[in-house]
């Protein structure tokens, strides 16, 4: 039986690419997730989408795009997953970007 506590790959700070980060942040649902994480880490189950009828597989895909772009960290937490924004890495690579995105109105 496979363990649910597998570590997922995350790009190294120096491998973060602006085009990948901007693409990940360009989707309204992914941006909703990032805004929820702005106040601190959350368990994956606590993150909600604007469309509650969206399938779990779609939510997982949204998280995968954010993780692979280097926007979020997705780590094991017991039987669940804990998500957090990679503030330090994003700020080091693209100063001011994540702060500007998070400060923008949700209506933008």
N, CA, C and O atoms as CSV, one atom per row, in Angstrom:
chain,resi,resn,atom,element,x,y,z
A,1,UNK,N,N,0.841,-1.183,0.000
A,1,UNK,CA,C,0.000,0.000,0.000
A,1,UNK,C,C,0.885,1.244,0.000
A,1,UNK,O,O,1.817,1.335,0.799
A,2,UNK,N,N,0.608,2.203,-0.882
A,2,UNK,CA,C,1.414,3.413,-1.002
A,2,UNK,C,C,1.135,4.349,0.167
A,2,UNK,O,O,0.015,4.422,0.673
A,3,UNK,N,N,2.170,5.059,0.580
A,3,UNK,CA,C,2.035,6.018,1.657
A,3,UNK,C,C,1.499,7.343,1.128
A,3,UNK,O,O,1.847,7.757,0.022
A,4,UNK,N,N,0.653,8.009,1.911
A,4,UNK,CA,C,0.145,9.328,1.549
A,4,UNK,C,C,1.155,10.421,1.875
A,4,UNK,O,O,0.941,11.582,1.526
A,5,UNK,N,N,2.238,10.069,2.533
A,5,UNK,CA,C,3.203,11.052,2.998
A,5,UNK,C,C,4.376,11.227,2.049
A,5,UNK,O,O,5.472,11.572,2.493
A,6,UNK,N,N,4.183,11.002,0.779
A,6,UNK,CA,C,5.261,11.168,-0.173
A,6,UNK,C,C,5.603,12.641,-0.320
A,6,UNK,O,O,4.729,13.508,-0.307
A,7,UNK,N,N,6.892,12.899,-0.462
A,7,UNK,CA,C,7.339,14.272,-0.678
A,7,UNK,C,C,7.208,14.601,-2.149
A,7,UNK,O,O,7.597,13.809,-3.009
A,8,UNK,N,N,6.673,15.742,-2.432
A,8,UNK,CA,C,6.492,16.189,-3.803
A,8,UNK,C,C,7.683,17.054,-4.217
A,8,UNK,O,O,8.250,17.763,-3.385
A,9,UNK,N,N,8.069,17.001,-5.498
A,9,UNK,CA,C,9.194,17.833,-5.940
A,9,UNK,C,C,8.795,19.306,-6.051
A,9,UNK,O,O,7.693,19.638,-6.487
A,10,UNK,N,N,9.701,20.159,-5.651
A,10,UNK,CA,C,9.540,21.610,-5.748
A,10,UNK,C,C,10.768,22.159,-6.467
A,10,UNK,O,O,11.879,21.694,-6.214
A,11,UNK,N,N,10.597,23.132,-7.353
A,11,UNK,CA,C,11.777,23.688,-8.013
A,11,UNK,C,C,12.647,24.453,-7.011
A,11,UNK,O,O,12.144,25.074,-6.074
A,12,UNK,N,N,13.935,24.393,-7.227
A,12,UNK,CA,C,14.864,25.161,-6.399
A,12,UNK,C,C,14.675,26.649,-6.678
A,12,UNK,O,O,14.217,27.035,-7.754
A,13,UNK,N,N,15.029,27.472,-5.709
A,13,UNK,CA,C,14.869,28.928,-5.851
A,13,UNK,C,C,15.473,29.426,-7.159
A,13,UNK,O,O,14.847,30.203,-7.880
A,14,UNK,N,N,16.669,28.988,-7.458
A,14,UNK,CA,C,17.352,29.475,-8.659
A,14,UNK,C,C,16.713,28.980,-9.958
A,14,UNK,O,O,17.010,29.510,-11.029
A,15,UNK,N,N,15.857,27.994,-9.880
A,15,UNK,CA,C,15.178,27.460,-11.062
A,15,UNK,C,C,13.809,28.089,-11.318
A,15,UNK,O,O,13.172,27.782,-12.326
A,16,UNK,N,N,13.347,28.963,-10.424
A,16,UNK,CA,C,12.055,29.614,-10.628
A,16,UNK,C,C,12.129,30.509,-11.856
A,16,UNK,O,O,13.075,31.281,-12.016
A,17,UNK,N,N,11.128,30.401,-12.723
A,17,UNK,CA,C,11.078,31.195,-13.943
A,17,UNK,C,C,9.874,32.114,-13.905
A,17,UNK,O,O,8.768,31.700,-13.558
A,18,UNK,N,N,10.103,33.358,-14.264
A,18,UNK,CA,C,9.046,34.361,-14.215
A,18,UNK,C,C,7.838,33.947,-15.040
A,18,UNK,O,O,6.704,34.116,-14.592
A,19,UNK,N,N,8.050,33.414,-16.224
A,19,UNK,CA,C,6.915,33.034,-17.080
A,19,UNK,C,C,6.063,31.953,-16.414
A,19,UNK,O,O,4.837,31.985,-16.522
A,20,UNK,N,N,6.689,31.002,-15.731
A,20,UNK,CA,C,5.936,29.943,-15.050
A,20,UNK,C,C,5.144,30.503,-13.871
A,20,UNK,O,O,3.995,30.119,-13.649
A,21,UNK,N,N,5.763,31.408,-13.119
A,21,UNK,CA,C,5.079,32.017,-11.970
A,21,UNK,C,C,3.887,32.841,-12.448
A,21,UNK,O,O,2.794,32.738,-11.892
A,22,UNK,N,N,4.098,33.655,-13.474
A,22,UNK,CA,C,3.003,34.482,-13.989
A,22,UNK,C,C,1.879,33.623,-14.560
A,22,UNK,O,O,0.703,33.938,-14.379
A,23,UNK,N,N,2.235,32.540,-15.248
A,23,UNK,CA,C,1.202,31.640,-15.758
A,23,UNK,C,C,0.393,31.049,-14.607
A,23,UNK,O,O,-0.836,31.010,-14.671
A,24,UNK,N,N,1.069,30.591,-13.561
A,24,UNK,CA,C,0.373,29.988,-12.424
A,24,UNK,C,C,-0.573,30.979,-11.757
A,24,UNK,O,O,-1.651,30.605,-11.293
A,25,UNK,N,N,-0.166,32.234,-11.713
A,25,UNK,CA,C,-0.983,33.262,-11.065
A,25,UNK,C,C,-2.062,33.836,-11.984
A,25,UNK,O,O,-2.894,34.624,-11.534
A,26,UNK,N,N,-2.061,33.457,-13.254
A,26,UNK,CA,C,-3.004,34.039,-14.213
A,26,UNK,C,C,-4.401,33.428,-14.152
A,26,UNK,O,O,-5.350,34.014,-14.671
A,27,UNK,N,N,-4.539,32.275,-13.534
A,27,UNK,CA,C,-5.842,31.612,-13.446
A,27,UNK,C,C,-6.585,32.102,-12.200
A,27,UNK,O,O,-6.017,32.098,-11.108
A,28,UNK,N,N,-7.835,32.520,-12.345
A,28,UNK,CA,C,-8.582,33.038,-11.185
A,28,UNK,C,C,-8.682,32.062,-10.012
A,28,UNK,O,O,-8.587,32.486,-8.860
A,29,UNK,N,N,-8.869,30.783,-10.273
A,29,UNK,CA,C,-8.971,29.807,-9.177
A,29,UNK,C,C,-7.627,29.625,-8.471
A,29,UNK,O,O,-7.579,29.516,-7.246
A,30,UNK,N,N,-6.545,29.593,-9.233
A,30,UNK,CA,C,-5.216,29.466,-8.603
A,30,UNK,C,C,-4.900,30.716,-7.795
A,30,UNK,O,O,-4.322,30.632,-6.711
A,31,UNK,N,N,-5.276,31.870,-8.320
A,31,UNK,CA,C,-5.054,33.113,-7.592
A,31,UNK,C,C,-5.876,33.143,-6.303
A,31,UNK,O,O,-5.413,33.662,-5.287
A,32,UNK,N,N,-7.075,32.597,-6.337
A,32,UNK,CA,C,-7.905,32.492,-5.128
A,32,UNK,C,C,-7.178,31.671,-4.062
A,32,UNK,O,O,-7.176,32.034,-2.886
A,33,UNK,N,N,-6.570,30.581,-4.475
A,33,UNK,CA,C,-5.825,29.730,-3.535
A,33,UNK,C,C,-4.660,30.505,-2.931
A,33,UNK,O,O,-4.456,30.471,-1.718
A,34,UNK,N,N,-3.897,31.202,-3.765
A,34,UNK,CA,C,-2.740,31.965,-3.281
A,34,UNK,C,C,-3.184,33.045,-2.309
A,34,UNK,O,O,-2.528,33.270,-1.292
A,35,UNK,N,N,-4.283,33.711,-2.606
A,35,UNK,CA,C,-4.789,34.747,-1.688
A,35,UNK,C,C,-5.199,34.150,-0.343
A,35,UNK,O,O,-5.021,34.789,0.695
A,36,UNK,N,N,-5.740,32.944,-0.350
A,36,UNK,CA,C,-6.094,32.287,0.916
A,36,UNK,C,C,-4.852,31.976,1.737
A,36,UNK,O,O,-4.894,31.992,2.967
A,37,UNK,N,N,-3.747,31.694,1.056
A,37,UNK,CA,C,-2.505,31.345,1.743
A,37,UNK,C,C,-1.715,32.572,2.198
A,37,UNK,O,O,-0.711,32.439,2.897
A,38,UNK,N,N,-2.160,33.750,1.808
A,38,UNK,CA,C,-1.430,34.974,2.129
A,38,UNK,C,C,-1.296,35.205,3.635
A,38,UNK,O,O,-0.303,35.783,4.078
A,39,UNK,N,N,-2.256,34.774,4.414
A,39,UNK,CA,C,-2.195,34.995,5.859
A,39,UNK,C,C,-1.450,33.886,6.598
A,39,UNK,O,O,-1.284,33.949,7.816
A,40,UNK,N,N,-1.006,32.882,5.866
A,40,UNK,CA,C,-0.229,31.814,6.483
A,40,UNK,C,C,-0.600,30.457,5.923
A,40,UNK,O,O,-1.569,30.329,5.175
A,41,UNK,N,N,0.174,29.442,6.286
A,41,UNK,CA,C,-0.063,28.089,5.761
A,41,UNK,C,C,-1.446,27.559,6.123
A,41,UNK,O,O,-1.999,27.881,7.174
A,42,UNK,N,N,-1.984,26.748,5.236
A,42,UNK,CA,C,-3.264,26.087,5.454
A,42,UNK,C,C,-3.150,24.629,5.048
A,42,UNK,O,O,-2.319,24.254,4.221
A,43,UNK,N,N,-4.005,23.819,5.649
A,43,UNK,CA,C,-4.112,22.450,5.170
A,43,UNK,C,C,-4.849,22.493,3.842
A,43,UNK,O,O,-5.735,23.323,3.637
A,44,UNK,N,N,-4.476,21.589,2.940
A,44,UNK,CA,C,-5.074,21.571,1.611
A,44,UNK,C,C,-6.599,21.500,1.695
A,44,UNK,O,O,-7.295,22.126,0.895
A,45,UNK,N,N,-7.110,20.754,2.641
A,45,UNK,CA,C,-8.562,20.603,2.779
A,45,UNK,C,C,-9.235,21.913,3.176
A,45,UNK,O,O,-10.430,22.085,2.932
A,46,UNK,N,N,-8.489,22.845,3.786
A,46,UNK,CA,C,-9.061,24.128,4.201
A,46,UNK,C,C,-9.157,25.125,3.057
A,46,UNK,O,O,-9.929,26.081,3.136
A,47,UNK,N,N,-8.392,24.920,2.002
A,47,UNK,CA,C,-8.452,25.814,0.844
A,47,UNK,C,C,-9.724,25.518,0.070
A,47,UNK,O,O,-10.032,24.364,-0.229
A,48,UNK,N,N,-10.448,26.558,-0.245
A,48,UNK,CA,C,-11.684,26.353,-0.987
A,48,UNK,C,C,-11.633,27.120,-2.300
A,48,UNK,O,O,-10.911,28.109,-2.427
A,49,UNK,N,N,-12.388,26.667,-3.249
A,49,UNK,CA,C,-12.461,27.291,-4.560
A,49,UNK,C,C,-13.745,28.094,-4.654
A,49,UNK,O,O,-14.680,27.878,-3.882
A,50,UNK,N,N,-13.789,29.019,-5.599
A,50,UNK,CA,C,-15.001,29.826,-5.732
A,50,UNK,C,C,-16.179,28.994,-6.229
A,50,UNK,O,O,-17.334,29.361,-6.017
A,51,UNK,N,N,-15.888,27.869,-6.892
A,51,UNK,CA,C,-16.938,26.956,-7.355
A,51,UNK,C,C,-16.839,25.670,-6.531
A,51,UNK,O,O,-16.010,24.813,-6.833
A,52,UNK,N,N,-17.669,25.522,-5.497
A,52,UNK,CA,C,-17.574,24.348,-4.624
A,52,UNK,C,C,-17.905,23.028,-5.314
A,52,UNK,O,O,-17.607,21.961,-4.776
A,53,UNK,N,N,-18.511,23.085,-6.486
A,53,UNK,CA,C,-18.841,21.843,-7.192
A,53,UNK,C,C,-17.678,21.340,-8.053
A,53,UNK,O,O,-17.787,20.299,-8.702
A,54,UNK,N,N,-16.573,22.079,-8.055
A,54,UNK,CA,C,-15.422,21.677,-8.852
A,54,UNK,C,C,-14.865,20.357,-8.321
A,54,UNK,O,O,-14.727,20.188,-7.110
A,55,UNK,N,N,-14.544,19.424,-9.212
A,55,UNK,CA,C,-14.045,18.114,-8.771
A,55,UNK,C,C,-12.722,18.211,-8.005
A,55,UNK,O,O,-11.920,19.117,-8.229
A,56,UNK,N,N,-12.520,17.266,-7.109
A,56,UNK,CA,C,-11.294,17.215,-6.317
A,56,UNK,C,C,-10.065,17.110,-7.218
A,56,UNK,O,O,-9.013,17.669,-6.907
A,57,UNK,N,N,-10.201,16.396,-8.328
A,57,UNK,CA,C,-9.072,16.248,-9.253
A,57,UNK,C,C,-8.668,17.600,-9.854
A,57,UNK,O,O,-7.484,17.840,-10.089
A,58,UNK,N,N,-9.629,18.470,-10.099
A,58,UNK,CA,C,-9.326,19.797,-10.629
A,58,UNK,C,C,-8.600,20.626,-9.583
A,58,UNK,O,O,-7.642,21.329,-9.902
A,59,UNK,N,N,-9.048,20.549,-8.340
A,59,UNK,CA,C,-8.381,21.260,-7.246
A,59,UNK,C,C,-6.947,20.770,-7.119
A,59,UNK,O,O,-6.033,21.575,-6.938
A,60,UNK,N,N,-6.739,19.469,-7.211
A,60,UNK,CA,C,-5.384,18.912,-7.131
A,60,UNK,C,C,-4.520,19.422,-8.267
A,60,UNK,O,O,-3.343,19.722,-8.068
A,61,UNK,N,N,-5.093,19.523,-9.454
A,61,UNK,CA,C,-4.334,20.027,-10.600
A,61,UNK,C,C,-3.943,21.492,-10.402
A,61,UNK,O,O,-2.827,21.887,-10.738
A,62,UNK,N,N,-4.853,22.290,-9.861
A,62,UNK,CA,C,-4.543,23.696,-9.592
A,62,UNK,C,C,-3.371,23.808,-8.624
A,62,UNK,O,O,-2.480,24.635,-8.815
A,63,UNK,N,N,-3.373,22.977,-7.588
A,63,UNK,CA,C,-2.276,22.968,-6.611
A,63,UNK,C,C,-0.967,22.532,-7.266
A,63,UNK,O,O,0.096,23.071,-6.960
A,64,UNK,N,N,-1.049,21.563,-8.159
A,64,UNK,CA,C,0.144,21.055,-8.852
A,64,UNK,C,C,0.777,22.154,-9.705
A,64,UNK,O,O,1.997,22.315,-9.694
A,65,UNK,N,N,-0.024,22.902,-10.433
A,65,UNK,CA,C,0.509,23.985,-11.269
A,65,UNK,C,C,1.209,25.020,-10.392
A,65,UNK,O,O,2.303,25.475,-10.726
A,66,UNK,N,N,0.591,25.393,-9.279
A,66,UNK,CA,C,1.204,26.365,-8.361
A,66,UNK,C,C,2.512,25.831,-7.775
A,66,UNK,O,O,3.491,26.569,-7.667
A,67,UNK,N,N,2.530,24.564,-7.401
A,67,UNK,CA,C,3.740,23.954,-6.826
A,67,UNK,C,C,4.849,23.868,-7.864
A,67,UNK,O,O,5.989,24.240,-7.584
A,68,UNK,N,N,4.534,23.387,-9.047
A,68,UNK,CA,C,5.558,23.215,-10.082
A,68,UNK,C,C,6.125,24.545,-10.571
A,68,UNK,O,O,7.262,24.596,-11.041
A,69,UNK,N,N,5.344,25.621,-10.466
A,69,UNK,CA,C,5.833,26.948,-10.829
A,69,UNK,C,C,6.689,27.546,-9.715
A,69,UNK,O,O,7.421,28.509,-9.942
A,70,UNK,N,N,6.601,26.980,-8.516
A,70,UNK,CA,C,7.368,27.490,-7.383
A,70,UNK,C,C,6.643,28.529,-6.569
A,70,UNK,O,O,7.259,29.209,-5.749
A,71,UNK,N,N,5.339,28.671,-6.775
A,71,UNK,CA,C,4.561,29.665,-6.038
A,71,UNK,C,C,4.231,29.169,-4.637
A,71,UNK,O,O,4.269,29.942,-3.680
A,72,UNK,N,N,3.907,27.888,-4.510
A,72,UNK,CA,C,3.559,27.337,-3.204
A,72,UNK,C,C,4.453,26.141,-2.868
A,72,UNK,O,O,5.065,25.523,-3.738
A,73,UNK,N,N,4.498,25.849,-1.586
A,73,UNK,CA,C,5.132,24.628,-1.088
A,73,UNK,C,C,3.993,23.731,-0.604
A,73,UNK,O,O,3.071,24.190,0.070
A,74,UNK,N,N,4.068,22.466,-0.951
A,74,UNK,CA,C,3.043,21.478,-0.598
A,74,UNK,C,C,3.761,20.351,0.150
A,74,UNK,O,O,4.485,19.558,-0.452
A,75,UNK,N,N,3.552,20.290,1.452
A,75,UNK,CA,C,4.285,19.351,2.301
A,75,UNK,C,C,3.342,18.414,3.047
A,75,UNK,O,O,2.184,18.742,3.306
A,76,UNK,N,N,3.860,17.257,3.378
A,76,UNK,CA,C,3.099,16.296,4.178
A,76,UNK,C,C,2.808,16.881,5.538
A,76,UNK,O,O,3.642,17.563,6.134
A,77,UNK,N,N,1.603,16.602,6.024
A,77,UNK,CA,C,1.215,16.987,7.378
A,77,UNK,C,C,0.279,15.910,7.879
A,77,UNK,O,O,-0.932,15.982,7.672
A,78,UNK,N,N,0.841,14.908,8.540
A,78,UNK,CA,C,0.031,13.777,8.971
A,78,UNK,C,C,-0.530,13.065,7.760
A,78,UNK,O,O,0.213,12.659,6.867
A,79,UNK,N,N,-1.845,12.915,7.734
A,79,UNK,CA,C,-2.499,12.261,6.597
A,79,UNK,C,C,-2.901,13.252,5.513
A,79,UNK,O,O,-3.413,12.862,4.464
A,80,UNK,N,N,-2.667,14.529,5.771
A,80,UNK,CA,C,-3.039,15.562,4.806
A,80,UNK,C,C,-1.826,16.253,4.224
A,80,UNK,O,O,-0.712,15.732,4.274
A,81,UNK,N,N,-2.056,17.435,3.667
A,81,UNK,CA,C,-1.003,18.233,3.053
A,81,UNK,C,C,-1.124,19.661,3.573
A,81,UNK,O,O,-2.228,20.163,3.782
A,82,UNK,N,N,0.008,20.301,3.776
A,82,UNK,CA,C,0.036,21.693,4.211
A,82,UNK,C,C,0.592,22.540,3.076
A,82,UNK,O,O,1.626,22.214,2.492
A,83,UNK,N,N,-0.102,23.626,2.770
A,83,UNK,CA,C,0.285,24.516,1.689
A,83,UNK,C,C,0.751,25.845,2.254
A,83,UNK,O,O,0.199,26.346,3.234
A,84,UNK,N,N,1.770,26.410,1.629
A,84,UNK,CA,C,2.244,27.738,2.008
A,84,UNK,C,C,2.838,28.419,0.780
A,84,UNK,O,O,3.320,27.758,-0.140
A,85,UNK,N,N,2.795,29.744,0.780
A,85,UNK,CA,C,3.408,30.519,-0.304
A,85,UNK,C,C,4.913,30.545,-0.060
A,85,UNK,O,O,5.359,30.658,1.082
A,86,UNK,N,N,5.672,30.442,-1.103
A,86,UNK,CA,C,7.138,30.496,-1.015
A,86,UNK,C,C,7.591,31.964,-1.087
A,86,UNK,O,O,8.290,32.363,-2.019
A,87,UNK,N,N,7.180,32.760,-0.084
A,87,UNK,CA,C,7.462,34.200,-0.058
A,87,UNK,C,C,8.943,34.501,-0.244
A,87,UNK,O,O,9.313,35.299,-1.106
A,88,UNK,N,N,9.794,33.863,0.564
A,88,UNK,CA,C,11.220,34.182,0.530
A,88,UNK,C,C,11.835,33.881,-0.831
A,88,UNK,O,O,12.603,34.686,-1.359
A,89,UNK,N,N,11.502,32.734,-1.396
A,89,UNK,CA,C,12.051,32.361,-2.698
A,89,UNK,C,C,11.544,33.295,-3.802
A,89,UNK,O,O,12.316,33.727,-4.658
A,90,UNK,N,N,10.261,33.600,-3.775
A,90,UNK,CA,C,9.687,34.482,-4.797
A,90,UNK,C,C,10.251,35.894,-4.673
A,90,UNK,O,O,10.542,36.539,-5.680
A,91,UNK,N,N,10.402,36.367,-3.457
A,91,UNK,CA,C,10.936,37.713,-3.247
A,91,UNK,C,C,12.397,37.789,-3.678
A,91,UNK,O,O,12.822,38.799,-4.240
A,92,UNK,N,N,13.170,36.735,-3.423
A,92,UNK,CA,C,14.574,36.720,-3.829
A,92,UNK,C,C,14.724,36.728,-5.350
A,92,UNK,O,O,15.613,37.388,-5.889
A,93,UNK,N,N,13.860,35.998,-6.029
A,93,UNK,CA,C,13.955,35.902,-7.492
A,93,UNK,C,C,13.280,37.063,-8.203
A,93,UNK,O,O,13.798,37.571,-9.198
A,94,UNK,N,N,12.117,37.489,-7.696
A,94,UNK,CA,C,11.315,38.511,-8.376
A,94,UNK,C,C,10.832,39.529,-7.340
A,94,UNK,O,O,9.670,39.501,-6.937
A,95,UNK,N,N,11.725,40.428,-6.908
A,95,UNK,CA,C,11.391,41.361,-5.826
A,95,UNK,C,C,10.102,42.145,-6.092
A,95,UNK,O,O,9.926,42.757,-7.146
A,96,UNK,N,N,9.219,42.103,-5.109
A,96,UNK,CA,C,7.972,42.861,-5.159
A,96,UNK,C,C,6.826,42.199,-5.905
A,96,UNK,O,O,5.688,42.659,-5.802
A,97,UNK,N,N,7.091,41.130,-6.655
A,97,UNK,CA,C,6.039,40.526,-7.478
A,97,UNK,C,C,4.902,39.955,-6.643
A,97,UNK,O,O,3.746,40.328,-6.842
A,98,UNK,N,N,5.206,39.066,-5.720
A,98,UNK,CA,C,4.132,38.397,-4.980
A,98,UNK,C,C,3.383,39.396,-4.101
A,98,UNK,O,O,2.169,39.288,-3.930
A,99,UNK,N,N,4.098,40.360,-3.549
A,99,UNK,CA,C,3.432,41.393,-2.756
A,99,UNK,C,C,2.460,42.206,-3.588
A,99,UNK,O,O,1.360,42.524,-3.135
A,100,UNK,N,N,2.864,42.547,-4.812
A,100,UNK,CA,C,1.987,43.296,-5.712
A,100,UNK,C,C,0.767,42.487,-6.100
A,100,UNK,O,O,-0.345,43.013,-6.149
A,101,UNK,N,N,0.969,41.218,-6.374
A,101,UNK,CA,C,-0.146,40.355,-6.757
A,101,UNK,C,C,-1.135,40.242,-5.600
A,101,UNK,O,O,-2.346,40.340,-5.803
A,102,UNK,N,N,-0.632,40.038,-4.413
A,102,UNK,CA,C,-1.503,39.871,-3.255
A,102,UNK,C,C,-2.183,41.180,-2.856
A,102,UNK,O,O,-3.283,41.163,-2.302
A,103,UNK,N,N,-1.542,42.305,-3.132
A,103,UNK,CA,C,-2.125,43.599,-2.780
A,103,UNK,C,C,-3.189,44.041,-3.778
A,103,UNK,O,O,-4.031,44.879,-3.456
A,104,UNK,N,N,-3.157,43.487,-4.978
A,104,UNK,CA,C,-4.131,43.861,-5.999
A,104,UNK,C,C,-5.541,43.464,-5.557
A,104,UNK,O,O,-5.728,42.491,-4.827
A,105,UNK,N,N,-6.495,44.211,-6.000
A,105,UNK,CA,C,-7.891,43.928,-5.665
A,105,UNK,C,C,-8.304,42.577,-6.206
A,105,UNK,O,O,-7.876,42.185,-7.292
A,106,UNK,N,N,-9.118,41.872,-5.474
A,106,UNK,CA,C,-9.636,40.571,-5.924
A,106,UNK,C,C,-10.506,40.734,-7.166
A,106,UNK,O,O,-10.773,39.754,-7.861
A,107,UNK,N,N,-10.947,41.942,-7.452
A,107,UNK,CA,C,-11.777,42.187,-8.625
A,107,UNK,C,C,-10.960,42.385,-9.896
A,107,UNK,O,O,-11.526,42.427,-10.988
A,108,UNK,N,N,-9.636,42.507,-9.773
A,108,UNK,CA,C,-8.777,42.728,-10.957
A,108,UNK,C,C,-8.759,41.521,-11.862
A,108,UNK,O,O,-8.091,41.535,-12.896
